[in-house]
Amino acid sequence: MKNLISTSGIAIILACSSLVATAAPKTVTLAIPSMDCPVCPLTVKKVLSQVPGVIQANVNFDQRQAIVRFDDARTNVGALTESTKNAGYPSTVAGDAN
């Protein structure tokens, strides 16, 4: 019985670790037209970076957009756009998440 429990525990750990390995990072481009000064990207980058699952956020003032790389097992585009909206910078998807 002890071996069965031990073996089952290992199988569960292996199964869970394989699920983690299948989550692929995605990238999305967000249009943020309300950024109106060169300091705005600092705030936008900060709020995006605080979303659990965000790997990297690059914000460009001249193009009024953010390119966000994220773990789709931990967050989604809706959470990203919600974070910018809550900071006073509503955003929309400008490029598909891939």
C-alpha positions as CSV (number, residue, x, y, z in Angstrom):
1,M,0.0,0.0,0.0
2,K,2.8,2.4,0.9
3,N,4.5,1.8,-2.5
4,L,1.2,2.5,-4.3
5,I,0.7,5.8,-2.5
6,S,4.3,6.7,-3.1
7,T,4.1,5.8,-6.8
8,S,0.8,7.7,-7.1
9,G,2.3,10.8,-5.6
10,I,5.1,10.7,-8.1
11,A,2.7,10.3,-11.0
12,I,0.7,13.3,-9.8
13,I,3.8,15.4,-9.5
14,L,5.0,14.4,-12.9
15,A,1.5,15.1,-14.4
16,C,1.4,18.5,-12.9
17,S,4.9,19.4,-14.0
18,S,4.1,18.5,-17.5
19,L,1.1,20.8,-17.4
20,V,3.3,23.7,-16.4
21,A,5.7,22.9,-19.2
22,T,2.9,23.2,-21.8
23,A,2.0,26.8,-20.9
24,A,3.6,29.0,-23.7
25,P,4.3,32.7,-23.3
26,K,2.1,34.9,-25.5
27,T,2.7,38.4,-26.7
28,V,0.1,41.1,-27.3
29,T,0.3,44.7,-28.5
30,L,-2.0,47.1,-26.7
31,A,-3.0,50.5,-28.1
32,I,-3.0,53.2,-25.4
33,P,-4.0,56.4,-27.1
34,S,-4.5,58.3,-23.8
35,M,-0.8,58.5,-23.0
36,D,-0.2,62.2,-23.4
37,C,3.2,62.8,-21.8
38,P,6.6,61.1,-21.8
39,V,6.1,60.1,-18.1
40,C,2.9,58.1,-18.8
41,P,4.7,55.0,-20.1
42,L,6.4,54.6,-16.7
43,T,3.0,54.3,-15.0
44,V,1.7,52.0,-17.7
45,K,4.7,49.7,-17.5
46,K,4.5,49.6,-13.7
47,V,0.8,48.5,-13.7
48,L,1.3,46.0,-16.4
49,S,4.4,44.5,-14.7
50,Q,2.4,44.1,-11.5
51,V,-0.1,41.7,-13.2
52,P,0.7,38.2,-12.1
53,G,2.0,36.3,-15.1
54,V,3.5,39.2,-17.0
55,I,7.0,38.4,-18.1
56,Q,7.9,41.6,-19.8
57,A,6.2,44.9,-20.7
58,N,7.7,47.4,-23.2
59,V,5.8,50.7,-23.5
60,N,6.4,53.1,-26.3
61,F,5.2,56.7,-25.9
62,D,5.7,57.8,-29.6
63,Q,3.6,54.8,-30.8
64,R,1.2,55.0,-27.9
65,Q,1.4,51.2,-27.4
66,A,2.6,48.5,-25.1
67,I,4.0,45.1,-26.1
68,V,3.4,42.7,-23.3
69,R,4.8,39.2,-23.0
70,F,2.8,37.0,-20.6
71,D,2.2,33.5,-19.3
72,D,-1.3,32.6,-20.6
73,A,-1.7,30.1,-17.8
74,R,-1.5,32.9,-15.2
75,T,-3.2,35.8,-16.9
76,N,-5.0,37.0,-20.0
77,V,-5.5,40.0,-22.2
78,G,-8.6,41.1,-20.3
79,A,-6.5,41.4,-17.1
80,L,-3.9,43.4,-18.9
81,T,-6.4,45.9,-20.4
82,E,-8.2,46.1,-17.0
83,S,-4.9,47.0,-15.3
84,T,-4.2,49.9,-17.7
85,K,-7.8,51.1,-17.5
86,N,-7.7,51.1,-13.7
87,A,-4.5,53.3,-13.9
88,G,-6.3,55.8,-16.1
89,Y,-5.0,54.6,-19.4
90,P,-7.7,52.5,-21.2
91,S,-6.2,50.2,-23.8
92,T,-7.4,48.0,-26.6
93,V,-5.8,45.1,-28.4
94,A,-3.8,46.3,-31.4
95,G,-2.1,43.0,-32.3
96,D,-3.2,39.5,-31.6
97,A,-1.7,37.5,-28.8
98,N,0.5,34.8,-30.2
